[in-house]
Amino acid sequence: MTKHRVVVTDKRQERLPDWAASYVALITRMRQQGMLDEIAERLRVPRQGGYSDIDIVMFLLCFLCSGLQSQKEFGDRSKPYRVQLAALADRKQLPAPSSTSRYLGSASTEQVQPFVDWLLLSGVDATLLAHEYAGWRDSRGKLWSVFDWDPSVLTMRRRGLPDKESLPEASRRSAAAEPGYSGRKRGEVQLCRSIITHAGTAQPVGLMVQPGNGHFRQLCTHAADAVRRAADEAGLARRRTVMRADGIGGCVPFIRICQQAGVRYLARLSRYRWLEADAVTQLVEAGCFEQVVDSGSGPVREALDLGWVRIHADRRSQTRDAQPYEPVRARVIVTRFKPSEQHSYHQAGRRIGEYCYEMFVTDLDADSWPAAEAVALYFGRAGCENYYAQLNREHNLDQLFSQQPAGQLLVSALALWLFGEQARLGRQLDDGAQPVDRAQKPRQPASSRRAHLGRNRSQADAEISGPDTYEGADILKADQIEEVLERFDDGWRWDRSIQGFVCWRDQPLTARKIRRSRLVFSPTRTACRGCPFRQPDSDGHPVCTESTNPDFRKEVSVKLDDADFERIELDKLKELRPSPKIQLHIEPITTDGGPWHMAPPSLFPARWRRAFRRACQDVEVEVELHDSADSPPPVRPIAEIRQRRRLSWEQRHRRGALRGKTVELTVRGGDDLKQFFSTLDPSSDSHVIEIAS
């Protein structure tokens, strides 16, 4: 077995690069805890020859510790020190960047995802998650644990490839990526990255990477399971564990999955059509809004509890068994603010009059989390966004390391784990970075708000109906209407109230646009999905179209003459488009909540990471290898070699192991790092620690 000796001295020797100090401290700790052997057991990617899995992990950790953006640049700079850096982990040599790239390209998600789940969960500090300053306190002073879920995309551009008979068939390395909605980012294909972190300590607890925009139900289920596992590991009560998400969580599948996992939820809701209902309008106009306490950097928001509402799922949403989701009962909160002249446009919400309205959905108790406090808790997601920005600055997490989902997953998971491990090591080195006890501030006296409660707060059935009946002459002539109806035999009809056609499925087709002197009628975007009249069957029913495009939308056009253009006002016709009737049964909330404003966490993980980086500054590290009397490796039978049998996992790992050497690690300077090495267990058989002044 390889012997290790750590010597802290003032003698100047040839040393490793400056960035190697953090890698040395990290690997030394991992070897002491037996984590290197655990990684070799859990991460297994079958390959024909090449470096072992643990070698690739050591290369990636060393690359992430270096702070360089390019693996190729890191390979060039670390080439003279590959043997010394690998010897710290009992390995012969670090792989080259090309070997690492081939490994990342050959891995599959089924092989990497279990290892990633274990890695991030093993890095969770249970005592830190359960710390009294790591949670959020509600209006009653009780402690809650909050986790953030925020999927994002990594886009890739695809250049045009020449297509000639003299060239071989073109193949792309990004074949595993898929098209999808990329938002503000540019790219033809993309990967979706889903990260789950603990809001109070910035510790990652889950990660998943999928092509395109990802499979929503799988991403959501994985996120909820990661929150559940982390809460159980830290001994947190699930009834006081909240998963926070942006607009992607404002749907019935997200709510159902959180309920099945036993965790609470808080997300945006984009069903702004509800604000047009008369009963909802009365509640908003007569309700008592409470100002949301914020940092003062954005608009001043006011919040109001709309009540408990039954939310129905979209028709396209289905469970794992391909069944429609049942309606859910959720609490809906409405906020409003007056946009300033500088920020008249707001990305979220809907502008109605002088106010911009936003909606949120949750199952938090109104007695513990009044509307204003729940909204303040949601906008605490700004810390999550800052956390991701810091990750991108320090470890280039927004960079594309591999065009394969599994390869990108592995590198991103190691970066997240390293980010949290640096905070945990810094916490040991800097006892002064302690949390600050932030006292909760009292809310406005309840009597000043209770006077407004009860006004129009009885149970209400809100219904959003279609427009009034159209009065006036038809926009089309009788012969134009008959011409269209003759195309579809019996079943289609002209509806004068909407000035449009109604198809066999009773879907309205209204005037949408004028194209090349023709007035075009079409239904809503999703009206034709799942229509039985799209394909013929044995019943012999009429066929509207044979298109297989899932986003197909039927269009009917009528030719117009000059007189038609003068009397048709398309803007007025848009007001006649029917809206689906929405039934809302609102259960009012009459509780006023507790006497305190909510209090955010007061831990400082960033200060701990800075403490670790400071400890690694001005430190000189030198590694020397000396021959030692070690047992020779077992000889492989000649029959296995001649028959080219597959190597076992143990044989693959042993092939790159360092044998017959004593590793001497010399550290000079850095009093904090000396203290760190002095805390390591000297009784381990794998190395000997000697600290000299």
N, C-alpha and C positions, 0 to 999 in steps of 0.2 A: 504494500500500500504506500502511496506517495506521502512523504513527510513534508510538513509545512512549518516554517519558522518565521515569525514576525519580529523584526528588530527595529526599534525606534531609537535613532542615534543622531548625533550632530556631524558625523563623518560624511563628507561630500563625495558622492559617487555618480556614475552615469545613470541618468534617471529616465523614466517614462514620460510621455507628454503630460502637459498640465491637466488635461481633461481626464487622465487615467485615475486620479485620486478618488473620484466618486465611484468609478467602476470597481476599484480595489475594495473600497469599504462595502459596497453592495455585494460583491461576490464572496467576500470573506464571511459576511453575515449569512448569506444563503448556504454556504458550505457548512457552517456551524449548525444551522437549523436542519440540515439534511434535505434542503429544498432541491438541490441539484439532482439528487437521486430520485426524488419524487417527480421532477419534470421528465427525467428519462423514462420513468414508468408510465406516465400518463400521456405524453405526446409521442405518438408512433405513426409515422407516415412511411408506408412501405415504398422502397425505392431499390433500383438495381445499382448497388454500389453507392459511392458518394459519401458525404459526411453524415454523421449521426444527427439525430434531432437536437440533442443537447448542444452540439457544436453550432448549429444554426441559431439557437436561442442565445448563446454566449456572444456570437457576432452581432446580433441585433441589439442586445442590451448594451454592448460596448459602443455600437454606433449611436444609439439614443443618448448615451451619457456624453458622447463627444460634442453634441450640439451642432454637428455638420448637417447640411441639407441633402447632400448627395452621397449615396453609398459608394459610388465609384471614387469620389474624393476621399472618403474615409478609408477605403481600401488602399489607396496610394499612400496616405499618411501613416497608416497603421502597419504597413507591410514589414518594416524592420522590427516590429514588436509583436508579431503574431504568436511566436512561441511563448514569450513571457506572459502575454495577456491570457493565453489559453492555459498556461500552467497553473494559474490561480484557481482554475476550475478542474484541475487534474486532467486536462486534455493536452494532446500533442501540439495542435496548431489551430488557429482560427481559420475558418474557410475564407475564400476569396469572394468578392461581391458577385461574380458570375455564378459561383456554386450556390450562393444564397438565393439568387434570382431563380435558378432552376428548381430549387427546393420549393420556393413559394409558388411557382407555377404548377408544380405537380401535386400539391396538397389539395384535399377536398374538404368541404365544409363539415361533412360527417366525421372526419378525423380530427379537425381542429376545434370545433365548437365545444365538445365536452371538456377539452383541456382549458379553453378560455373561461368557461363557467367556473371550473375549479380554481383557476389562477386568481380571478378577481374576487371570488368568495374567500379564498385563503388569505388574501391581502386585506380583508376587512378587519379592522381593529374593533372588536366587540365592545370593549370598555369605552372607546371613543364615541361610537354610535350611541351608546347609552348614557353619555355624559350629560349632566343637567344643563350645560351651556351649549349643547349641540342641537337642541330642539327648539321648536317654536312654542310660545306660551299663548294660550287662547285668552278670551276675555274673562275667564274664571280662574286664570293662573295655572291651568293644567298644561303638562308638557306633551307635545306632539312631535312625531318624526315625519319628515317630509323628504320624498324622493322625486327627482326630476327625470322625465322621459322626453327626449328631444331627438327624433330622427332627422338626419340631414343627408344630402346627396354629394357624391364626388363624381364630377362629369369628366368625360373623355371626348376629345375631338377625333374624328375619323377623316383623314385626308383621302382624296381620290386615288385609286390604284389603277395603273395602266392595265388595259385588257387587250392583249394581243395573242394571236395563235402561237407565236414564237416563245411566249412566256409560260412558265408553269402556272397552275391554278393558284390564284391569290388566296392567302389565309391571313386573318387578323389575330393578333395576340389578345385583343379585347373582345373575342368572340363570346366570352361568358357574360359580358355586360349587356344590358338591354336598354332600349329607349324608355323614356319616362318624362314626367314633368320635372324640369330642372329649376324652375323659378328664375331668379336673376342670374344664374350661372349658365354659361354657354357650353354646349356639348351635344353630340348626337346620341351617345349612350352614357350610362351612368351606373353607379353603385349606391345603394342606400345603406347608411350606417346608423344604427340605433344604439344610443348610449343611455345608461341608467346610472345616476349618481345620487349620493346622499347629500341633501342640500346643506346641512349644517357642518359637515366635515369635508366636503368635496371628494369623498372616497367613491371610486367607481365600483358598482356591484354587478353590472351586466353589460354585454356588448353583443351585437349581431350585425352581420353584413350580408345583404342580399342584392341580386341584380335588379336594375330598373328602380322602381319606387318601392320594391319589396312587397311581400305578401302581408297585408295589414293585420290579419288575424294572427299569423305566426309571430310577427313583431310584437304585437300587443300582448299576446299570451306569454312570450318570453320575458317581456318587461315586467309584467305582473308577477310571474314566478320568481324573477330575480329579486324583486322587492320583498316578496314573501320569505324567500330563503334568507336574505340578509336580516330581516326583522326577527326571524326565528333564531338565527345565529347569535344576534346581539341580545336576545331576550326582550325584544320590544313588543308591546301589545299591538296586535293588528288593528284593533278598533280605534287606535290613535296613530295609525300609520296612513299617510296620505301620499298618493301618486299624482304629481302635478304634470300637466301637459298643455300644449298650446291648442290651436284649433283642430289638430288631428284627433284629439281626444273627445271632441264634442259630438259624439255619435253613440248610438245604442250598443254596437258591438264592444266599444271600449268600456262602457258602463257595465255591461254584462260580465265581461272578463274580469274587471276589478271586483265585482261582487262575488264571483266564483273563487277568486284568490283570497277574499276576506279582507281587502284593503279599501280605504276610502279613496275618493277621486276628486279632482278639481281641474276644470278645463274650460276653454272658451266654447261658446255655442253660437252658431251662425244662422239660426232660424229667425231671421229678422222679420219675416212675414207675420209673425205673431204680434208684432208691435202695431199692426194695422187693425187688429180686432178691437171692436168698440169697448168691450169689457177691460181689455188690457190697457187701452188708452185711458180709460177712466181711472184705473189703478195707478198708472204712471202720473197722471195729472193731479190726482188727489192724494197720492201717497206722500210720506215724509221721507225725503232723501237725507242721508247722512254723509258728510264729507269724508272722503277716504284720506287717511294720513299717508303722506308720501314724502319723498326726498325733496320735492319742490322743483325738480328738473323738468317735469312734464306738465300737462294740463291738470287743472284741479278737477278731480272727479267726485261725483256724488253717487251713492249706491242705494238701491231699494230692493227689498225682497219681493219678487213677483209671487212666490208661493211654490207649493209642490204641484208638479204637472206630470201627467202621463205622456211620455214621449214615444212615438212610434218610429220604428226603423224604416229606412229606405227600402223600397221594393227589391233593390239589387243586393242588399245585405242578407247573407245567409250564414247559418251556423256551420260547424264542421260536418254535420250530417245533411247538409244541403236543405235545411229547413229554415223558414223565416223566423226572425227574432221576435220574441214576445215584447210587448210594450214595457217600458220601465217607468218607475216613479222616481222623479228626481227634483231637486230644488233648483229653481232658476232665479238668478240675480240679474238685475238691470242696472247699468251705470250710464251716466250722462256727463258730458262736459261741453263747454263752449270752445270750439276751435279758435285759435288766434289767427290773425291775418297772416302771420309768417308760416303757420302750419294749418292752413285751411283744408288741406287734403290729408286724410287719415286712412291708413291702409286697412285697419280693422274697424268694424262697426258700420252704422248707417246714419247718414245725416237726415234729420227730420226737423225742419224749421231751424232754429238757432242752435240746437243741440245736436251732438253726435252721440248716438246710443250704442252701447255694447252689451253683450249678454254672456253669462257664465252659468255653468251647470256643475252641481256638486251634490254630495250626500252628507255634508258636514252638518251637525246640529246647529240650528240657529241660536240656541241658548248659549253655546260655547263660541260660535263663530257668527256674529251678526253680519249683515250684508257688507258693511264697510270693511270689517276686519277680514272677511273671506276674500274680498277683492284685493286688499293689501297683501294677503298671503299669496295670491296668484302673481301679483307683480313682483314678488320676491324672486321670480324666475330670472330677473336681471343678473343675479349672482351666478346662475347657471350659465348664462350667455358669456359673462366675463370669464368664467372658468374655462369654457371652450376656447375663448380667444387666447387665454394664457397658455393653454395646451398647444395651440397652433404656433405660438411664438417660441415656445421652449422645445417642443418635440416635432413641430411641423406635422401635426396630426391631420391637417387638411390636405396633405400632400399624397399623391398616388404612389404607394410603394410597390404595389403589384396590381396587374390588371385582372387577376383572378380573385373572386370574393374571399376564398379561404386564405390566400396569401395576405391580402389587405387586412383581414380579420386578425391574423396572428400578430402582425406588426403593430396594429392599433391597440390590441390587448396588452402587449408588452409595454407600449408607451403609457397607457392608462395605469397599469400596475406600477411602473417606475415612478410616475408622477405622485401616486399615493404613498409609495414606499419612501420617497425622499422626505415627505412630511412626517412620516412615522419615525424615521431616523433623526430628523431635526428636532422632533419633540424630546428625544432622549438627550440631545446635546445642549438644548437651550431651555432651561427651566424657567427663564424669565418671560418667555412668550406664553403667558397664561391668559385665560379669558377674562373679560371684564364683566362684572355683574351689572347688567342693565336693568334698572328698575322699570316696571311697567307704569305707563302714564294713565291717569284716570280719563275715562270717556266723559262726554257731556252728560249732565244729570239726566236721568231717565225721565223725570217728570216733564222736561221741556219737549221730549219727543213723544211721550205717551199720549199727549193731548191730541195728536194727529192720528194716532192709531185707531182703527175701527171705522174710519170714514171710507165707505165703499170697499170694505175689506171682507164682505161676506162671500160665500162660495159663488163663483161665477162660471157660467158656460159661455166661452167666447167662440164666436163663429165668424170666419172670414168667408164671405160669399163673393159671387161674381159681380160684374157690373150691372147697372140698370139696363132695361130693355132699350134697344136703339130706336130712336124716333127719327123718321125721315125716310126719304126714298132709298132703295137699295143702291149700293155702289156699282153693282153689275146690272146689266140689262137682262131681260128674261131669256133672250136667245143665248147670251153668254153663259147663263147658269145652266140652261138645258144642255148646251154643248158639253159641259163638264160632267153632268150627271149621266149622260148617255155613255160615257167611257166606262162606267163602273156598274152597268146594269141597275138592278134594284138594290137598295140598301143605303146608298149615299143620299144625303139631303142637304138642302140649303137652310141655314139657321139665321133668321133675320136679326135675332137679338145680338149676335156676335158678328154679323156681316161676314160669315164664312161658311165653310162646308163642314159636314160631320160624316165621318167614314163609317164603315161596317162595324167598327169596334167602339163607336160612339166617342171617338176622339175628335176634338174640334181642330180644324185647319183654318187659321186666320191669316189676314194679309200681313206679310212680313216685309216685303221689299218690292221695288220695281226694277226689273232687269231686262234690258233690250226691248223696251216698249211692251213688256208683259208684266202683269201683276201676279206675284208669286204668293201662293197660300201654302202654309206648312204648319205642322203641330209643334208641340214643345220638343225639346231635345231627346227626352227619354220616352216619348209616347209610343214609338214604334218598337221598343225593345220587348221581346217576348210575344209579339203579336202573332196569333194563329193564322192570319191571312198572308203571311210572308212566304209560306211554302205550301204546295198542294199536298193533299193526303187522300186517303181512301174515301172520305166523305164527299169528295168532289166539290168542296166549297170554293168560291172565287178566290183568285190570287191577286193580291195587291202588288207584290214585287217578289222576285226570286233572289234578291241581293242577300249575301251572307255577311255583309259588314254589320257588326253589332251596333255601330253608331249610325246606321242608316236612318234617314228621316224623309218621309214621303213629301213630295212637292207637287203642287198643281198650279199651272200658270194659265192666265187668260190674256189674250192679246187686246191691247187698248188702242183706241184712236185718239185724235187730238181733243175731241170733246170730253173724253173720259179723263184725260190729264187735268183738265180745268176743274172738274167737280170732285175728284178724289183727293182727299187730304190724308196722307199716310200717317201723320202724327196723331190725328184724332182716332184713326182706326186702331192704333196701338193701345189706346185706352180701353178698347172693347174686348181685348183678349181675356178670356175667362181665366180665373184663378181657381185652383182646386180648393174645395171647401175643407177647412181645417177645424176640427172640433177640439177645444181645449177645456178641460175640467180643472179649474184652479182651486187648490186648497190653501187658504190664506195662512200666513204665519203671524201670530200675534205676540210672540215672546220678544222681549226687548234685549236679551243678551246680558252679559256680565258687566261689571263696572270698570273694566280695564281695557286699554288698547292692547292689541297683540304685540308680543315682543319677539324679534328675530333672534337667531343664534348669535353668540358672541365669541365663538372660537376663531382662531386665526391660523388656518393651515398654511397660508402663503408665508406667514412669518416663520413657521417651522421649516418650510422649504428653503427660505433664505438663510436660516441658521445652518442648515446642512451644506449649502453652497459656500457659505463663508468658512465653514470648517475645512472644506476641501481646497481653499485658496492658499497660495504660498506654501504648498506641500510638495515635497519632492519624493517620488516613489521609484524604487529600483528593485528589480526582480532578478535573482540569479538562480541557476539550476546547477546542482551538484550531484555527482553519482552517489548512489547509496545501494546497500545490499538489500534488494527487494526480491520477493519470490517471482520467478519467471512466469509469464502468462501461460495458461494451459495450451498444449499443442493440439491442434485440430487433427482428427484422424485423417490419414491419407485417403481413405475411401470416400469421405465426404468431399475432399478437394477434387478427386478425380471424377466423381459423379456430379460435380457442380451443384451440390445441394444448397438449398436456401439457408442463409444464416439465421439463427434464432435472434430474438431481440437482444438477449444478453450478449451474444457474440458480436452483433452490430455495434452495441455500445462499447464493448471491450476493445474493438478494433482501433478506436481513436483515443483510448485511455493512455495517460502518461504513467510509465512504469520505470522503476530503477532510478528515480530522481528524488532529490530533496529540494524543495522550493524555499528559497530564502527571500523574504520580503523585507525591504528596508524602507522605513518612513522617517523623513526628517522634516521638522517644523510642524506647525498646526497642533496647538495644545488640545483643542477640542477633539481632534481626530485621535490623539494619543489616548484621551479619556475613553473614546469609543472602543479602541482596540483593547484597552485594559479591562473592559467589561465582558470580553469574549471568554468563553469557557476554556480554560487551559487543560482540562482533563481529557479532551477529545484525543482519540488514537490517531486521527488523520493528520495532525500537525502539532507543532510545539510553539508556544508563544513566549517570547522573551522580550521584556521591555527594559531597555537600557537608557540611562540618562546621557 
